[in-house]
Amino acid sequence: MHHSHRPRRPWRAAIAAFAATAAALGLVAVAALALEIRDDVARTGDPLARSAAATAAGIDPARTAEARAALAEAGGAARLLGPAGRVRLEAGDASLWTAGDPAPIGALAAVRADGWSLRDGVVEARAALPSGAAVVLRAPLPPGAATATGTSGVLVPIILLALLAATAVWILASRQARRLRDMTLAAEAMAAGRSASLAPAGRGEWLRASTAVAAAAERTAALQSAAEARVGALGAALAPLAHPVAARTPSGSLIRNEALERLVGSLALPDADLVGDAVSTGLAASGPVSRRIALSDGRAFEMEGWAVPGGRVVAVGERTEQARMEAMRRQVTGAAARHLQAPVAEIQALGSELLGHVPASAAPTVRRMQAAGDRMERLVSQLLRGTANDPPAHSVRLRPVGAAGMAYGLGASFDRRLRDRGLRLETDLPADLPPLRTDAALAHEILSELIANAATFTPRGGTITLSGRALAGGRVALTVTDTGPGVRPDELAMVGERFARGTGASGFPGAGLGLGVARALAERLGGSLTIEAGPGGRARLELPAALSPPVPPPAVQPVPPAPAVAP
């Protein structure tokens, strides 16, 4: 789904342009008004400054009568101030002395005036006498002088010019936003595998960018046509197959062969919806995907999807027989094995009781019978380990556990056994390896199974290595490697199946249960166990790190885990 692109940024640019233009023009208008006010005031202030200088030159403060007459002849309002600033003589209009400070724009207009200063509607001129006294004259401004009567006439052009600038910026920004939107839509269409068309527009870098996107769109369209042809050929090849198959082309169109249509058409509506949802999931995924489908009539299907050049292919196969075999295996390894525990325990009890009633010559036979019962008990316990029928199963206690301490404990427990076989257990754990968030007992048991399995198939004088490293996503990988023959690639699929053993394991002891138990316990801890093929055994256990958010372990499933180790 593509969201509509609304031109919001052009509005922001227009508002910013309006504010900037209005501010700039306002400053220019204020400066012009201040100059106009200065000219008006100077017409009164310059003559008044000359009059103040002439009066100060011809006055003698000691002759009071002559000084008073000189002040009266000066006109307006006049004062003779003493050296300390006190008024000694005064003449003229006394109301002019009540004028206070001018408005801010008036003060700006009178900055650095020569001989006069501006007050509120009054001009003041000051001239100093040699004795330190001063003559101060004030005269009223003519009507209309030094006022902002033309302000409204200035504001209208300022607003109009600011609006004009904002409109121009909005038009330019809208044009740029439209070009950017067109290029974005074309790029999104190409990324989604649809055809896209774009006409180069603009100038300079915009023209260069739009030309490049248009060329890429043409190239993508050509590649898409070629891919469509290939996938179309694939669809023609899949159509006659008896296996239900669906495909997705680069343009997003779907191909379903007749076998899939017949399968969906033969099912009840709920089952048909399940198959359709599984096919849609497989076609919408990006990597390999698999999904089991259980129908209401008891049949089981499996959907598998994978990518092909330009699209995806999904196949649906019936797995009813495999599901039945798996259910039977669960019964054998679950409830049936659990029912073997009582007879085995009874055989052991009867052997112990019989040992005290037989002659000394028959005692070794009874002890061998008891040993066989013990081995059978261990086998049944191992068969049930990690399943829902596991008697010693307890709730998982997740706590921070250090890998180094666990490795030390493993080395101590395996020391004598490995030395007797001429094997070495080495560790490669970095100092910054984060602690695990796991159940220490279960993790120790898993690694013990892996090391014991490696020791079984490693020739004398070989080396077993326990290494660790931190993974992305808050997980830690603990890997057990050995110098044995390893697992053959063609036997990797059955590794982890209980009782499954490789062709090279016939001469070694064991029932093929160890790796299955280890994998089941790893899943109980919220981790995973992976066995890799190739020379040299390699088993990797992934567990959550203690620094990552706790991951609740999955519920114990009765299905036995994956494959058992085969060298």
HUNORFEN-V681425 format. One record per backbone hydrogen bond with DSSP energy under -0.5 kcal/mol. NH is the residue of the N-H (numbers start at 1). CO is the residue of the C=O. If there is no record, write none. Layout:
nh=NH co=CO
nh=NH co=CO
//
This chain:
nh=6 co=4
nh=8 co=6
nh=11 co=7
nh=12 co=8
nh=13 co=9
nh=14 co=10
nh=15 co=11
nh=16 co=12
nh=17 co=13
nh=18 co=14
nh=19 co=15
nh=20 co=16
nh=21 co=17
nh=22 co=18
nh=23 co=19
nh=24 co=20
nh=25 co=21
nh=26 co=22
nh=27 co=23
nh=28 co=24
nh=29 co=25
nh=30 co=26
nh=31 co=27
nh=32 co=28
nh=33 co=29
nh=34 co=30
nh=35 co=31
nh=36 co=32
nh=37 co=33
nh=38 co=34
nh=39 co=35
nh=40 co=36
nh=41 co=37
nh=42 co=38
nh=43 co=39
nh=44 co=40
nh=44 co=41
nh=45 co=41
nh=46 co=42
nh=48 co=44
nh=49 co=45
nh=50 co=46
nh=51 co=47
nh=52 co=48
nh=53 co=49
nh=54 co=50
nh=55 co=51
nh=56 co=52
nh=57 co=53
nh=58 co=54
nh=59 co=56
nh=63 co=60
nh=64 co=62
nh=67 co=63
nh=68 co=64
nh=69 co=65
nh=70 co=66
nh=71 co=67
nh=72 co=68
nh=73 co=69
nh=74 co=70
nh=75 co=72
nh=77 co=138
nh=78 co=91
nh=79 co=136
nh=80 co=89
nh=81 co=79
nh=81 co=134
nh=82 co=86
nh=85 co=82
nh=88 co=80
nh=89 co=80
nh=91 co=78
nh=93 co=76
nh=94 co=92
nh=96 co=93
nh=97 co=94
nh=98 co=95
nh=99 co=96
nh=102 co=118
nh=107 co=103
nh=108 co=104
nh=109 co=105
nh=110 co=106
nh=111 co=108
nh=113 co=110
nh=115 co=113
nh=117 co=124
nh=119 co=122
nh=120 co=100
nh=121 co=119
nh=123 co=139
nh=124 co=117
nh=125 co=137
nh=126 co=115
nh=127 co=135
nh=129 co=133
nh=132 co=129
nh=134 co=81
nh=135 co=127
nh=136 co=79
nh=136 co=134
nh=137 co=125
nh=138 co=77
nh=139 co=123
nh=141 co=121
nh=145 co=142
nh=147 co=144
nh=151 co=148
nh=154 co=150
nh=154 co=151
nh=155 co=151
nh=156 co=152
nh=157 co=153
nh=158 co=154
nh=159 co=155
nh=160 co=156
nh=161 co=157
nh=162 co=158
nh=163 co=159
nh=164 co=160
nh=165 co=161
nh=166 co=162
nh=167 co=163
nh=168 co=164
nh=169 co=165
nh=170 co=166
nh=171 co=167
nh=172 co=168
nh=173 co=169
nh=174 co=170
nh=175 co=171
nh=176 co=172
nh=177 co=173
nh=178 co=174
nh=179 co=175
nh=180 co=176
nh=181 co=177
nh=182 co=178
nh=183 co=179
nh=184 co=180
nh=185 co=181
nh=186 co=182
nh=187 co=183
nh=188 co=184
nh=189 co=185
nh=190 co=186
nh=191 co=187
nh=192 co=188
nh=193 co=190
nh=194 co=189
nh=200 co=198
nh=206 co=203
nh=208 co=204
nh=209 co=205
nh=210 co=206
nh=211 co=207
nh=212 co=208
nh=213 co=209
nh=214 co=210
nh=215 co=211
nh=216 co=212
nh=217 co=213
nh=218 co=214
nh=219 co=215
nh=220 co=216
nh=221 co=217
nh=222 co=218
nh=223 co=219
nh=224 co=220
nh=225 co=221
nh=226 co=222
nh=227 co=223
nh=228 co=224
nh=229 co=225
nh=230 co=226
nh=231 co=227
nh=232 co=228
nh=233 co=229
nh=234 co=230
nh=235 co=231
nh=236 co=232
nh=237 co=233
nh=238 co=234
nh=239 co=235
nh=240 co=236
nh=241 co=238
nh=244 co=316
nh=246 co=314
nh=247 co=255
nh=248 co=312
nh=249 co=253
nh=252 co=249
nh=255 co=247
nh=257 co=245
nh=258 co=239
nh=261 co=257
nh=262 co=258
nh=263 co=259
nh=264 co=260
nh=265 co=261
nh=266 co=262
nh=267 co=263
nh=267 co=264
nh=272 co=268
nh=273 co=269
nh=274 co=270
nh=275 co=271
nh=276 co=272
nh=277 co=273
nh=278 co=274
nh=279 co=275
nh=280 co=276
nh=281 co=277
nh=282 co=278
nh=283 co=279
nh=284 co=280
nh=285 co=281
nh=289 co=305
nh=291 co=303
nh=293 co=301
nh=295 co=293
nh=295 co=299
nh=298 co=295
nh=301 co=293
nh=302 co=317
nh=303 co=291
nh=304 co=315
nh=305 co=289
nh=306 co=313
nh=308 co=311
nh=311 co=308
nh=312 co=248
nh=313 co=306
nh=314 co=246
nh=315 co=304
nh=316 co=244
nh=317 co=302
nh=319 co=300
nh=323 co=319
nh=324 co=320
nh=325 co=321
nh=326 co=322
nh=327 co=323
nh=328 co=324
nh=329 co=325
nh=330 co=326
nh=331 co=327
nh=332 co=328
nh=333 co=329
nh=334 co=330
nh=336 co=331
nh=337 co=332
nh=338 co=334
nh=339 co=335
nh=340 co=336
nh=340 co=337
nh=341 co=338
nh=343 co=339
nh=344 co=340
nh=345 co=341
nh=346 co=342
nh=347 co=343
nh=348 co=344
nh=349 co=345
nh=350 co=346
nh=351 co=347
nh=352 co=348
nh=353 co=349
nh=354 co=350
nh=355 co=351
nh=356 co=352
nh=356 co=353
nh=357 co=354
nh=358 co=354
nh=362 co=359
nh=363 co=359
nh=363 co=360
nh=364 co=360
nh=366 co=362
nh=367 co=363
nh=368 co=364
nh=369 co=365
nh=370 co=366
nh=371 co=367
nh=372 co=368
nh=373 co=369
nh=374 co=370
nh=375 co=371
nh=376 co=372
nh=377 co=373
nh=378 co=374
nh=379 co=375
nh=380 co=376
nh=381 co=377
nh=382 co=378
nh=383 co=379
nh=384 co=380
nh=385 co=381
nh=387 co=384
nh=390 co=387
nh=391 co=389
nh=393 co=390
nh=398 co=396
nh=399 co=397
nh=399 co=438
nh=401 co=436
nh=406 co=402
nh=407 co=403
nh=408 co=404
nh=409 co=405
nh=410 co=406
nh=411 co=407
nh=412 co=408
nh=413 co=409
nh=414 co=410
nh=415 co=411
nh=418 co=414
nh=419 co=415
nh=420 co=416
nh=421 co=417
nh=421 co=418
nh=422 co=419
nh=423 co=418
nh=424 co=462
nh=426 co=424
nh=426 co=464
nh=428 co=466
nh=430 co=428
nh=430 co=468
nh=433 co=430
nh=436 co=401
nh=437 co=544
nh=438 co=399
nh=438 co=436
nh=440 co=438
nh=443 co=439
nh=444 co=440
nh=445 co=441
nh=446 co=442
nh=447 co=443
nh=448 co=444
nh=449 co=445
nh=450 co=446
nh=451 co=447
nh=452 co=448
nh=453 co=449
nh=454 co=450
nh=455 co=451
nh=456 co=452
nh=457 co=453
nh=458 co=454
nh=459 co=457
nh=461 co=421
nh=461 co=422
nh=462 co=459
nh=464 co=424
nh=465 co=481
nh=466 co=426
nh=467 co=465
nh=467 co=479
nh=468 co=428
nh=469 co=477
nh=471 co=475
nh=474 co=471
nh=475 co=471
nh=476 co=543
nh=477 co=469
nh=478 co=476
nh=478 co=541
nh=479 co=467
nh=479 co=477
nh=480 co=539
nh=481 co=465
nh=481 co=479
nh=482 co=537
nh=483 co=463
nh=485 co=457
nh=487 co=534
nh=491 co=488
nh=492 co=489
nh=494 co=491
nh=495 co=492
nh=496 co=563
nh=497 co=494
nh=499 co=512
nh=500 co=497
nh=500 co=512
nh=505 co=502
nh=506 co=503
nh=508 co=505
nh=517 co=513
nh=518 co=514
nh=519 co=515
nh=520 co=516
nh=521 co=517
nh=522 co=518
nh=523 co=519
nh=524 co=520
nh=525 co=521
nh=526 co=523
nh=527 co=522
nh=528 co=542
nh=530 co=540
nh=532 co=538
nh=534 co=487
nh=536 co=484
nh=538 co=532
nh=539 co=480
nh=540 co=530
nh=541 co=478
nh=541 co=539
nh=542 co=528
nh=542 co=540
nh=543 co=476
nh=545 co=474
nh=546 co=435
nh=548 co=545
nh=552 co=550
nh=554 co=523
nh=563 co=495
nh=563 co=496
nh=564 co=494
nh=564 co=497
//
